[in-house]
Amino acid sequence: MKDTTTGSCGDATAQPTAEERRAAVRERYSRAATTGDGCCAPACCGGENDASGGQPPAREVSLGVGYTPEDLEVVPEDANLGLGCGNPTRFATLREGDVVLDLGSGAGIDCFLAAQRVGPTGQVIGVDMTPEMVERARANARRGGYTNVEFRLGEIEALPVADESVDVIISNCVLNLSADKARVLREAHRVLRKGGRLIVSDLVSTLPVPAVLEGNLDAVAGCLPTQREAYLETFRSAGFTDVRIAEEHPYPADYLLSDAGVQAFLEAHPDEAAELTAFAGSIFGAHFEATKG
Ligand SMILES: C[S@@+](CC[C@H](N)C(=O)[O-])C[C@H]1O[C@@H](n2cnc3c(N)ncnc32)[C@H](O)[C@@H]1O
């Protein structure tokens, strides 16, 4: 297939394989974990030397997607890489003693927020497949003296978590990165107790992803959205009930359109501008809720 790893939004139209996707995602978030630069946006078509893909700083991104200044105050500083597209714990009614699982926990921001809500009798488990991310999250937990949080290295398509052992699952800007979202949601269903809840913040769009972005590994690793109805249906097919979007907010189109890689691409391919601009304007940050009945 064509080289889709060059960092530009080039003419890549071939679809990456699941393995190529996984490697690109791991590579991007390994870099984010070690350099502190992050990006979770379809804008991440930036050049190899532009790890941020032209994104604003982590704090600004996080405030923009729904965290409060207080949230950012109480978590370890290194836990926020600005990689989220929502604030799932804001929607999760967490109780003292709950067991919470975070799918794709990154540097741990949502795990640390959950840990404060479930208290010392509760437990928070973060799962992430990028070793450098897990190391960073564990270091944050040690520094912050968190005794009710643990981070496990693993893939969310095959969760290292026992059947029916979790009360609430949260996830922030991760499921779209998986090549097999249906399998991830079946796994989520397996590990939840009956009556358990799933709260997912992720990107949705009303328009289909342009082929030029779908074939670009940098864009794929930067969280391309899924069309809203298709995403909702994946929850239902995995057996979840009461599936709904609790809140939705427009995702800033500029995050995509001002990206240096996108700009360069559009200069070379002005005929693609209308489709990319319309697509960028159709992206929303959505908060999904679902229950295991
Ligand atoms: C966009 S970041 C979000 C991190 C975190 N949820 C946050 O909001 O800061 C995506 C994270 O998901 C992890 N990830 C992506 N695909 C995964 C998979 N299939 N299994 C496990 N972790 C995955 C990446 O390693 C990365 O740390």
The ligand as an SDF file (V2000), in Angstrom:
LIG
                    3D

 27 29  0  0  0  0  0  0  0  0999 V2000
   -6.4930    9.9940   22.6130 C   0  0  0  0  0  0  0  0  0  0  0  0
   -5.6620    9.1630   23.8940 S   0  0  0  0  0  0  0  0  0  0  0  0
   -6.7880    9.3990   25.2450 C   0  0  0  0  0  0  0  0  0  0  0  0
   -6.1600    9.1250   26.5840 C   0  0  0  0  0  0  0  0  0  0  0  0
   -7.0640    9.4070   27.7900 C   0  0  0  0  0  0  0  0  0  0  0  0
   -8.3240    8.7260   27.6870 N   0  0  0  0  0  0  0  0  0  0  0  0
   -7.2850   10.8820   27.9540 C   0  0  0  0  0  0  0  0  0  0  0  0
   -8.4130   11.3450   27.7840 O   0  0  0  0  0  0  0  0  0  0  0  0
   -6.3100   11.5820   28.2680 O   0  0  0  0  0  0  0  0  0  0  0  0
   -5.9320    7.5010   23.4390 C   0  0  0  0  0  0  0  0  0  0  0  0
   -5.2900    6.4740   24.3790 C   0  0  0  0  0  0  0  0  0  0  0  0
   -5.8780    5.2120   24.0950 O   0  0  0  0  0  0  0  0  0  0  0  0
   -4.8700    4.2350   23.9930 C   0  0  0  0  0  0  0  0  0  0  0  0
   -5.3840    3.2230   23.0520 N   0  0  0  0  0  0  0  0  0  0  0  0
   -5.7440    3.4050   21.7710 C   0  0  0  0  0  0  0  0  0  0  0  0
   -6.1900    2.2650   21.2310 N   0  0  0  0  0  0  0  0  0  0  0  0
   -6.1240    1.3330   22.2090 C   0  0  0  0  0  0  0  0  0  0  0  0
   -6.4410   -0.0510   22.2650 C   0  0  0  0  0  0  0  0  0  0  0  0
   -6.9110   -0.6840   21.1970 N   0  0  0  0  0  0  0  0  0  0  0  0
   -6.2390   -0.7030   23.4290 N   0  0  0  0  0  0  0  0  0  0  0  0
   -5.7350   -0.0560   24.5140 C   0  0  0  0  0  0  0  0  0  0  0  0
   -5.4000    1.2480   24.5190 N   0  0  0  0  0  0  0  0  0  0  0  0
   -5.5960    1.9420   23.3780 C   0  0  0  0  0  0  0  0  0  0  0  0
   -3.6450    4.9770   23.4840 C   0  0  0  0  0  0  0  0  0  0  0  0
   -2.4710    4.3000   23.8320 O   0  0  0  0  0  0  0  0  0  0  0  0
   -3.8000    6.3210   24.1910 C   0  0  0  0  0  0  0  0  0  0  0  0
   -3.1520    6.3400   25.4380 O   0  0  0  0  0  0  0  0  0  0  0  0
  1  2  1  0
  2  3  1  0
  2 10  1  0
  3  4  1  0
  4  5  1  0
  5  6  1  0
  5  7  1  0
  7  8  2  0
  7  9  1  0
 10 11  1  0
 11 12  1  0
 11 26  1  0
 12 13  1  0
 13 14  1  0
 13 24  1  0
 14 15  1  0
 14 23  1  0
 15 16  2  0
 16 17  1  0
 17 18  1  0
 17 23  2  0
 18 19  1  0
 18 20  2  0
 20 21  1  0
 21 22  2  0
 22 23  1  0
 24 25  1  0
 24 26  1  0
 26 27  1  0
M  CHG  2   2   1   9  -1
M  END
$$$$
